[in-house]
Amino acid sequence: MAKQIEFSWPVRVYYEDTDAGGVVYYANYLKFLERARTEYLRALGFEQDQLKQEYGIIFAVHSLSIRYQKPAVFNDALTATAEIIDTGKARLTFKQMITRDKDNTGICSAEVTIACLNAEKFSPARIPAHIQEVMHGN
């Protein structure tokens, strides 16, 4: 089990993120969650392009479950979080949330499983030991 550290990333809702009803288009929340996961890995010292070059791996979404609670609208300041809640030999599972900053309203929550893949074959690959150690806080 990974050391449980919640990472936060600020997100601003732009006009382009909204739909005809003036709220964030549902698929755009997935982009906000993706940014939080990417920045979390960056904060741990792992750039995705370097992982591909140095280790020959990439991370890809395997599955997710998302629950929408309240809408976000143009110009909202949001916070997207990412916390690794489970790891396997070739996967990471994140618990994620998006909240509105001004009133701490829960916008959505998700559980996202990420697969580690061989960058050339797109087949499952073991997460390198060094990366596992950092994620476990060793």
Secondary structure as UniProt FT lines:
FT   STRAND          7..12
FT   HELIX           15..17
FT   TURN            20..21
FT   STRAND          23..24
FT   TURN            26..27
FT   HELIX           28..43
FT   TURN            44..45
FT   HELIX           48..50
FT   HELIX           51..55
FT   STRAND          57..68
FT   TURN            74..75
FT   STRAND          77..87
FT   STRAND          91..100
FT   TURN            101..104
FT   STRAND          105..118
FT   TURN            119..121
FT   HELIX           129..135
FT   TURN            136..137
//
